[in-house]
Amino acid sequence: MSEPVPQENQAVPPAVEATTAPAPGQAGEGETPAGPSKGELKKRAKEAEKAKKAAERAAREEEERKKREAKEAEDHAKQNYGKLPLHQSQERNHRRFLKFAELSPESVGQRVIFRARMHNSRAQGAKIVFLAFRQQTHTLQGVLVVSGEKDENQVSKQMLKYSQLIPSESIVLVEGVIKSAEVKSCTITNYEVGIHKLFTAVEVGDLPFSIDDASRAEADFEKAEKDENLQYSRVALPTRLDNRVMDLRTPTNQAIFRIQSAVGQLFRDYLNSQGFIEIHSPKLQGAATESGASVFKVQYFNGTAFLAQSPQLAKQMAIAGDFERVYEIGPVFRAEDSNTHRHMTEFLGLDLEMAFEEHYHEVLEVLDEMLKNIFKGLQSKFQHEIEVIKKQFPHEDFLFLDETLKLPFKEGIKMLKEAGAKGSDGEELGELDDLSTENEKFLGRLVREKYKTDYFILDKFPLAIRPFYTMPDPTDSTLSNSYDFFMRGEEILSGAQRVHDPVFLAERMKSVGIDPASMTGYLDAFKLGAPPHAGGGIGLERVVMLFLKLGNIRRASLFPRDPKRLNP
């Protein structure tokens, strides 16, 4: 549809223009805009000044923080701690190193240097750390305190932190000053060391167990069973022996093997004073040397040899060679599949042999005095070690008399029968029956109760239960001139007068099934003439076990050997 056309002379209405009124405060068209008010400008100025001051303050704080961090990062004690380079004997300064056992009142105030194991550490707040250092049976407390002084003895926070990261059992080198103190957590209770320098010489990795756990007494575990707040880890004997190097570090083991060493030394010292000489016999033999013990066979080139079951025959041959009095300390091998608390397949024998003038009791008395000398020496010179061991293995002190109790074998049997003891077969105990382990212990308890001693001698054993070279009794052919020595109800020495006549010796060999031709060298020595003689053999580890009441002979052996153990 087309738009209408206006008619001629019709007026066209003018266009209407839209206009908008300016808002309040705004300039209209052609007018100058109005500025902020004075109040607004003042407000903005204040905000800008405030922001400027805040920025300046933040900048100052950041600068101070950086300075503080830089200052803290600057360790003025770094020369006083750290890991030492590999020790290759680079130098020798002839410094005197402290042994904890030497500490005395005169040590207070002295500057010392020592090497020790890091036993443990504990922090007290942010500026103090207590460290425990160990040397064998002794532990010493060390104190590390952060100091502000910038001198050669400064201790920094970094040094404090380093000390807490040193693994237990690491070997450390420490310098400091000895101070008087009251300490409960270490064996040395009246001194401590103020630490100035602390270096790690040897670090260690993962440990199979802790020394603290390996040092606990059975009473500690019994207490823990009743207190849920106590958490202890029991270290079993096989675990100890599998990790023997670690186990040997316990104060108890350090003390045990000092006692063992002392037994050997006291044995030597006494016999040397009595005119004995030490011999060293071979441990490879061409024939078995004991009729009553099993023997280890070894390949010997194209033939067979045997590991010595004792130095018995060599000792006797030395007597035939006019040595008169001899002793030996050496290994003894027994191929017995015996897994008891007191047997091993290899042990240390303390053996002696001696010519006598009139009666074999002359030798028995030398043996007795020698053992009492050992007991007295241990109790007088090694009381510290004994007390250390008692903490883990509590026991009564070993009792022995000035005049040792000597019981005839038959008297010992009588005491057992009167107390109701039976034979190993459960039947009545016979006068000539060998003593079982149980009856030995029972007799030991009876003797202690009646005679107040842990140490006694049984004499005149039945001939049938003794080795072929044992001399029979001159008046009773069922008995022999033989003896055993006992500690806490267990045998520790077996000995006798030996048969020194070659014809009689050959007869004795045949009576126990030994062919004299297999021991020609031994018999020939007596054909050349030998004086009457006697002796005995002692098990070193058994003496130590029983004196200290350790309960198992393996605890008294450095690296025990039994039917189930050849390592380490």
C-alpha positions in Angstrom: 0.0 0.0 0.0 1.5 3.4 -1.0 2.0 6.2 1.4 -0.6 9.0 1.3 0.6 12.0 -0.5 0.0 15.3 1.3 -2.4 17.5 -0.4 -1.3 20.9 -1.9 -1.4 23.8 0.5 -1.5 21.3 3.5 1.1 22.3 6.2 3.8 19.9 7.2 4.4 19.8 11.0 8.0 20.6 12.1 10.3 17.7 13.4 10.3 17.3 17.1 13.9 17.2 18.6 14.6 15.2 21.7 16.5 16.9 24.5 17.8 15.6 27.8 18.4 17.8 30.8 21.9 17.6 32.3 22.2 15.6 35.6 23.0 17.5 38.7 26.7 18.2 39.0 27.3 17.6 35.3 27.9 20.4 32.8 25.5 20.8 30.0 26.6 21.2 26.3 29.1 23.9 26.0 29.7 24.2 29.8 33.1 23.4 31.7 32.8 20.0 33.9 32.8 20.5 37.7 36.0 19.0 39.6 36.1 16.8 42.8 35.1 18.5 45.9 37.8 19.6 48.4 36.7 16.8 50.8 37.1 14.2 48.0 40.6 15.5 47.2 41.6 15.5 50.8 40.4 11.9 51.2 42.3 10.8 48.1 45.4 12.4 49.3 45.2 10.7 52.7 44.7 7.3 51.0 47.7 7.8 48.7 49.9 8.8 51.7 48.7 5.8 53.6 49.5 3.4 50.7 53.0 5.0 50.3 53.8 4.5 54.0 52.6 0.9 53.9 54.8 0.2 50.9 57.8 1.8 52.5 57.1 -0.2 55.7 56.8 -3.5 53.8 60.1 -2.7 51.9 61.8 -2.1 55.2 60.5 -5.3 56.7 61.6 -7.3 53.7 65.0 -5.8 53.8 65.3 -6.6 57.6 64.1 -10.1 56.9 66.7 -10.6 54.3 69.4 -9.2 56.6 68.2 -11.5 59.4 68.2 -14.6 57.2 71.7 -13.7 55.9 72.9 -13.2 59.4 71.4 -16.6 60.5 72.8 -18.3 57.5 76.3 -17.0 58.5 77.4 -19.9 60.9 80.3 -18.7 63.1 80.6 -22.2 64.6 81.0 -24.1 61.4 84.7 -24.9 62.2 83.6 -26.7 65.4 81.5 -29.5 63.9 81.0 -31.7 60.9 82.0 -34.8 59.1 85.7 -35.6 59.2 87.5 -36.8 56.1 88.5 -40.5 55.8 91.1 -41.3 58.4 94.3 -42.3 56.6 96.8 -41.4 59.3 97.3 -38.0 57.7 99.0 -36.6 60.7 100.0 -37.2 64.3 99.8 -34.4 66.9 100.5 -36.5 70.0 97.4 -35.3 71.7 96.3 -37.2 74.9 92.9 -38.7 74.4 90.6 -39.1 77.5 89.4 -42.5 78.6 86.2 -42.2 80.7 87.5 -44.6 83.3 90.3 -42.1 84.1 87.9 -39.3 85.2 88.6 -38.0 88.7 88.0 -34.8 90.7 91.3 -33.4 89.2 89.7 -33.7 85.8 87.1 -30.9 86.5 87.9 -27.8 84.6 90.3 -29.5 82.2 89.8 -29.3 78.5 89.8 -32.8 77.0 89.5 -34.6 73.7 88.1 -38.1 73.3 86.8 -40.6 70.8 83.6 -42.5 71.6 80.4 -44.0 70.3 77.3 -41.8 70.0 75.0 -43.7 72.4 71.9 -41.4 72.2 70.8 -37.7 72.3 67.8 -35.7 73.4 67.0 -32.0 73.0 65.8 -29.8 75.8 64.1 -26.7 74.3 65.7 -25.0 71.3 69.1 -24.2 72.7 70.2 -27.3 74.6 71.0 -30.9 73.6 72.1 -33.7 75.9 74.3 -36.4 74.3 75.4 -39.7 75.8 78.8 -41.0 74.7 80.0 -44.6 75.3 83.4 -46.1 75.8 83.1 -49.8 76.5 81.4 -50.1 79.9 81.2 -46.4 80.6 78.8 -43.7 79.4 79.4 -40.0 79.8 76.9 -37.1 79.4 77.7 -34.3 77.1 75.9 -30.9 77.0 75.7 -28.7 73.9 74.4 -25.2 74.6 73.9 -22.5 71.9 76.2 -19.5 72.7 76.2 -16.0 71.3 79.9 -15.3 71.7 81.9 -15.3 68.5 84.9 -17.2 69.7 86.6 -20.5 69.0 84.2 -22.3 71.3 81.0 -20.9 69.8 78.0 -23.3 69.5 75.5 -22.3 66.9 71.9 -23.5 66.2 73.2 -25.2 63.1 75.7 -27.1 65.3 72.9 -28.1 67.7 70.8 -29.4 64.8 73.8 -31.3 63.4 74.3 -33.1 66.7 70.8 -34.4 66.7 71.2 -35.9 63.2 74.3 -38.0 64.1 73.1 -41.7 63.9 73.4 -43.8 67.1 76.6 -45.9 67.2 78.5 -43.5 65.0 82.1 -42.8 66.2 82.6 -39.2 67.2 85.5 -37.0 68.1 84.6 -34.6 71.0 86.4 -31.7 72.6 85.2 -29.9 75.6 85.6 -29.1 79.3 84.9 -31.6 82.2 82.4 -30.3 84.7 81.0 -31.6 88.0 77.4 -32.6 87.6 74.7 -34.9 88.9 73.7 -37.3 86.1 71.2 -40.2 86.3 71.2 -41.3 82.7 74.8 -42.4 82.4 77.1 -44.8 84.2 79.4 -41.8 85.1 77.1 -39.9 87.5 79.3 -37.1 88.9 80.8 -35.6 85.7 79.7 -34.3 82.3 81.5 -32.7 79.4 80.6 -29.2 78.1 81.0 -29.7 74.4 82.9 -27.2 72.3 83.6 -29.3 69.2 81.8 -32.3 67.8 82.9 -34.2 64.7 81.7 -37.4 63.2 84.6 -39.8 62.4 82.6 -42.8 61.3 78.8 -42.9 60.5 76.7 -46.0 60.6 73.6 -47.2 58.7 70.6 -49.2 59.8 71.1 -51.1 63.1 69.7 -54.6 63.7 68.8 -53.6 67.3 69.5 -50.9 69.8 72.2 -51.2 72.5 69.6 -50.2 75.1 67.4 -53.1 74.1 70.3 -55.5 74.0 71.3 -54.4 77.5 68.0 -54.9 79.3 67.6 -57.3 82.2 64.9 -59.9 82.2 63.2 -58.0 85.0 62.7 -55.0 82.7 60.7 -57.1 80.2 58.6 -58.6 83.1 57.9 -55.0 84.2 56.9 -54.0 80.7 54.4 -56.8 80.4 52.6 -55.3 83.3 52.8 -51.7 82.1 51.4 -50.8 78.7 53.3 -47.5 78.7 56.6 -49.4 78.5 57.5 -50.7 75.1 60.7 -52.8 75.0 62.1 -55.0 72.2 63.6 -58.3 73.4 66.8 -59.3 71.5 66.9 -63.1 71.4 70.2 -64.9 71.7 70.3 -66.2 68.1 69.7 -62.6 66.9 72.6 -61.4 69.1 74.9 -64.1 67.7 73.9 -63.4 64.1 74.8 -59.8 64.7 77.7 -60.4 67.2 79.7 -57.3 66.4 76.8 -55.1 67.4 76.0 -57.3 70.4 79.6 -57.2 71.7 79.3 -53.4 72.2 76.9 -53.7 75.1 78.4 -52.8 78.4 77.6 -56.3 79.6 79.6 -58.0 76.9 82.4 -55.6 77.3 82.6 -56.7 80.9 82.2 -60.4 80.2 85.1 -60.5 77.9 87.3 -58.5 80.2 86.5 -61.1 82.8 87.3 -63.9 80.3 90.7 -62.3 79.5 91.4 -62.0 83.3 90.7 -65.7 83.9 93.3 -66.6 81.3 95.8 -64.1 82.6 95.3 -65.1 86.3 95.7 -68.8 85.2 99.0 -67.9 83.5 100.3 -65.7 86.3 99.7 -68.3 89.1 101.2 -71.3 87.2 104.2 -69.2 86.1 104.8 -68.4 89.8 104.7 -72.2 90.6 107.5 -73.1 88.1 105.2 -74.1 85.1 106.1 -73.3 81.5 103.6 -72.7 78.7 103.6 -75.1 75.8 101.8 -75.1 72.4 100.7 -78.4 71.1 99.4 -79.2 67.5 95.7 -79.3 66.8 96.0 -81.7 63.9 96.4 -85.2 65.1 97.0 -88.5 63.4 94.6 -90.4 65.8 91.8 -89.6 68.2 93.1 -88.5 71.6 90.1 -89.2 73.8 88.2 -92.5 74.1 85.0 -90.9 75.4 84.5 -88.1 72.9 83.6 -87.8 69.3 86.2 -86.4 66.9 86.3 -84.2 63.8 87.9 -85.8 60.8 89.6 -83.6 58.2 91.2 -84.4 54.9 94.9 -84.3 55.2 96.5 -84.5 51.8 95.9 -88.1 50.8 95.0 -89.2 54.3 92.8 -88.4 57.3 93.7 -86.2 60.3 91.7 -85.4 63.4 91.2 -82.1 65.3 92.6 -82.4 68.8 90.0 -83.2 71.4 92.5 -82.0 74.1 96.2 -81.5 74.5 96.2 -84.4 76.9 98.7 -86.7 75.1 101.0 -83.8 74.2 101.1 -82.7 77.8 102.0 -86.2 79.0 104.7 -86.5 76.4 106.2 -83.1 77.6 106.3 -84.6 81.1 108.1 -87.6 79.7 110.5 -85.1 78.1 111.3 -83.8 81.6 109.4 -80.5 81.4 108.1 -81.4 84.9 105.3 -78.7 84.9 103.5 -77.5 81.8 100.3 -75.7 80.9 98.5 -74.6 77.7 95.7 -72.3 76.7 94.3 -73.4 73.3 91.3 -74.5 71.3 89.6 -77.9 72.0 87.3 -79.6 69.4 84.5 -82.0 70.3 82.3 -83.4 67.5 79.3 -84.0 69.9 75.9 -83.1 68.6 75.0 -81.6 71.9 72.8 -78.5 71.9 72.8 -77.8 75.6 73.4 -74.6 77.6 77.0 -75.7 78.5 78.4 -77.5 75.5 80.1 -76.2 72.3 82.0 -78.0 69.5 85.0 -75.7 70.0 86.0 -74.1 73.2 89.1 -72.7 75.0 90.9 -75.3 77.2 93.1 -74.3 80.1 95.2 -77.4 80.6 98.0 -78.3 82.9 100.1 -81.4 83.6 102.6 -81.9 86.5 105.0 -84.5 87.7 104.5 -85.3 91.5 106.6 -86.9 94.2 104.3 -89.0 96.4 100.6 -88.6 95.7 98.4 -87.2 93.0 96.8 -85.0 95.6 99.9 -82.8 95.2 98.5 -81.9 91.7 94.9 -81.6 92.9 96.1 -79.0 95.5 97.9 -77.0 92.9 94.8 -77.0 90.7 92.7 -76.0 93.7 95.0 -73.1 94.7 95.1 -71.9 91.1 91.3 -71.7 90.8 91.0 -69.9 94.2 93.6 -67.5 93.0 91.5 -66.8 89.9 88.3 -66.3 92.0 90.1 -63.9 94.4 91.6 -62.0 91.6 88.3 -61.5 89.8 86.5 -60.4 93.0 89.3 -58.0 94.0 90.3 -56.5 90.6 87.2 -56.7 88.5 84.4 -55.6 90.8 83.3 -52.9 88.3 82.9 -55.4 85.5 81.0 -57.8 87.8 78.6 -55.0 88.9 78.0 -54.1 85.2 77.1 -57.7 84.4 74.8 -58.0 87.4 72.6 -55.2 86.0 71.6 -57.5 83.2 72.3 -60.9 84.8 71.5 -60.5 88.5 73.2 -63.1 90.7 74.6 -63.8 94.1 78.4 -63.4 94.6 80.3 -66.6 94.0 81.1 -68.4 97.3 84.2 -70.4 98.0 85.9 -71.5 101.2 89.5 -70.9 102.3 89.8 -74.7 102.7 88.1 -76.2 99.7 85.5 -79.0 100.4 86.8 -82.3 99.0 84.1 -85.0 98.8 84.7 -88.7 97.9 82.5 -89.5 94.9 80.7 -92.1 97.0 79.9 -89.4 99.6 78.4 -87.2 96.9 76.2 -90.1 95.8 75.1 -90.7 99.4 74.1 -87.1 99.8 72.0 -87.3 96.6 70.3 -90.6 97.6 69.4 -89.2 101.0 67.8 -86.2 99.3 65.8 -88.5 97.1 67.7 -88.2 93.8 67.3 -90.9 91.2 69.5 -92.2 88.4 69.1 -91.0 84.8 66.9 -94.1 84.1 64.7 -93.2 87.0 66.0 -96.1 89.1 67.8 -95.9 92.4 71.2 -94.1 92.1 74.1 -96.6 92.3 77.4 -95.9 93.9 79.3 -96.2 90.6 76.7 -94.5 88.4 77.8 -91.4 86.5 76.2 -88.1 87.5 73.6 -86.7 85.2 73.5 -82.9 84.6 70.4 -82.7 86.8 72.1 -84.6 89.7 75.3 -82.5 89.4 73.1 -79.4 89.8 71.2 -81.0 92.7 74.4 -81.9 94.4 75.6 -78.3 94.0 72.5 -77.0 95.7 72.9 -79.5 98.6 76.5 -78.6 99.0 75.8 -74.9 99.1 73.0 -75.3 101.6 75.1 -77.5 103.9 78.6 -76.1 103.4 77.9 -72.6 102.2 80.1 -72.8 99.1 79.6 -72.8 95.3 82.9 -74.5 94.7 83.9 -78.1 95.7 85.8 -81.1 94.5 84.7 -84.7 94.0 87.5 -87.3 94.2 87.8 -91.0 93.4 85.5 -91.4 90.4 84.5 -94.8 89.2 87.2 -96.2 86.8 84.6 -97.3 84.2 83.5 -93.7 83.4 87.0 -92.2 83.0 89.4 -92.2 80.0 91.8 -95.0 79.3 94.9 -93.2 80.6 93.4 -92.8 84.1 95.3 -94.5 86.9 93.1 -97.0 88.9 92.8 -96.7 92.7 95.5 -98.8 94.4 93.1 -100.5 96.8 89.7 -100.6 94.9 89.8 -101.6 91.3 86.4 -100.1 90.6 87.6 -96.6 91.5 90.3 -94.3 90.0 92.7 -91.6 91.1 90.6 -89.0 89.3 88.7 -85.9 90.3 86.2 -83.2 89.1 85.9 -79.6 90.2 82.5 -78.0 90.4 81.2 -74.4 90.3 77.5 -73.7 91.1 76.7 -77.4 90.6 78.4 -77.9 87.2 81.7 -79.5 86.4 84.4 -77.1 85.2 87.5 -79.3 85.5 88.2 -83.0 85.0 91.5 -84.5 85.8 93.4 -87.5 87.2 96.7 -89.3 87.7 97.8 -90.7 84.4 99.0 -94.2 83.6 102.8 -93.8 83.0 103.8 -97.4 82.6 103.7 -98.4 78.9 102.7 -102.0 79.4 99.8 -101.1 81.7 98.9 -98.3 79.4 98.6 -100.7 76.4 96.4 -103.0 78.6 94.1 -100.0 79.4 93.8 -99.1 75.7 92.7 -102.6 74.8 90.1 -102.6 77.6 88.3 -99.6 76.0 88.6 -100.8 72.4 91.6 -98.8 71.3 94.3 -100.6 69.2 97.7 -99.7 70.8 99.2 -99.9 67.3 97.2 -96.8 66.4 98.9 -94.8 69.2 102.5 -96.0 68.8 104.0 -92.5 69.1 102.2 -92.0 72.4 103.2 -95.3 73.8 106.8 -95.0 72.7 107.1 -91.8 74.8 106.4 -93.8 78.0 108.8 -96.7 76.9 111.5 -94.1 77.4 110.4 -93.6 81.0 108.0 -91.1 82.5 107.6 -89.9 86.1 104.3 -90.3 87.9 102.1 -87.3 86.9 98.6 -85.9 86.9 96.8 -82.9 85.6 93.5 -81.5 84.4 91.6 -79.6 81.8 89.3 -76.6 82.4 86.8 -75.1 80.0 87.4 -71.3 80.0 84.0 -70.3 78.8 82.3 -72.6 81.3 84.2 -71.0 84.2 83.1 -67.5 83.0 79.5 -68.6 82.5 79.2 -70.1 86.0 81.2 -67.5 87.9 78.9 -64.8 86.4 75.8 -67.0 86.2 75.1 -66.1 82.6 72.8 -69.1 81.9 74.3 -70.1 78.5 77.9 -70.8 77.6 77.5 -69.0 74.2 77.3 -65.7 76.1 80.9 -66.4 77.3 82.2 -67.2 73.9 83.3 -64.5 71.5 82.1 -66.3 68.4 80.5 -69.6 69.6 80.6 -72.8 67.6 78.0 -75.5 68.2 76.3 -78.1 66.0 74.0 -75.4 64.5 76.4 -72.4 64.2 79.6 -71.8 62.1 79.1 -68.1 61.6 80.1 -65.4 62.1 
